Amino acid sequence: MHIPFFYRIFKSPFDEGLQEHTDKVKACAWSFQQAMESLISGKDSSFESHKQEIIKIKSESDAIKRRVRGHLPGLGFLSMNKYQLLMYLKEEDKILDAIERVIGLLAGNAVTRIPQLLMKDLYLLVDTTIEPVEELSNMVTEAGKYLRSYSEKQRSGVKKCANTLREKKQEAGQVEISLIRKTLALEIDPVTVFFMVRLIESI
């Protein structure tokens, strides 16, 4: 049996690097979830520890991204598949940037601006946004399988992941809107309102 041409292509460092980057994104999302749990529980030292882990993972993922992109010239003739995979890389980068932005917002004493009444709702939002990260990871894995075999079964797997990802994003969006409305309904100072809305929209 001949090994499919695209299978040989996708065993390249480009493919392996993309999967490695995906794993880093998942690890960063988990650390972020734990950081927010520590924050809400008032465990400052634990939050700081997870924050440093996030910074470390982000740096490692940036190095992987540069390595992945460095392999692109050799795949120039595979423009369609190349851009499809770059799309996944771009989506994963958005997740890492959002996590970094939230951690930055919570630097110093900013956490004291989070009203106690919103703590549990905030964690629910974090929990809801982690699910699309898991599904994006699944979609990258399924896309790799499909582009190695081009089978209808694998194609269906990618479509299923894409549909689930869309649903998870919509659910997270609804939780976000609900939390913003709850924030605006509270009798708190305008600076705190602005901070909370910005924080919620960044998660």
C-alpha positions, 0 to 999 in steps of 0.5 A: 500500500502506498503512503498517501502523499499528504500524509508525508507532508503532514508528518513534517515539522510544520504539522508537529509544530502546530500540534505542539502549539495546540497543546501549549494553548490548552495548557495555558487555558488550564493554567488560566482557569486555575489562576482565576479560581485562585483569584476568586478564592483569595489565594494570592500566592497561588494566583501569582504562581499560575500567572508566572506559568501562563507567562512561561507557556506564552513565551514557549508557544511564541517560539513554536509559532516562529518555528512553524512559520519558518517551515512555510516556504517549503510548503508554498505549493500547498497554499490552500492547506497552508492557509487553512492551518494558519487559520487554526494557528491564528485562532489559537494566538487569539486565545493566548493574547486574550489570556495575557490581556486578562492577566495584565488587567488583574495586575497589582490591586486591580482585583480589588475592583471585582465586586464580590457579587460577581465573583462566581459569575466571573468564574462561570464565564471563565469555565464557559470560555475554556470549553471552546479551547478544548473543541478547537484543539479537537478540530486541529487534531481532526483536520490533521487526520482529514488532510492525511487521508481525505476520507469522508469519515474524517471530513465529517469529524472536522465538520462536527468539531466546527459545529460544536465549536460554534455552539460553545462560542455562542454559549460563552457569548450569552454568558458574557452578555448576561454578566455585563448586564448584571454588572451594569445593574449594580450600584457601583462606581463608574470606574469599577463598571468600566473595569468589569466590562473591559475584563468580561469582554477580554475573557 
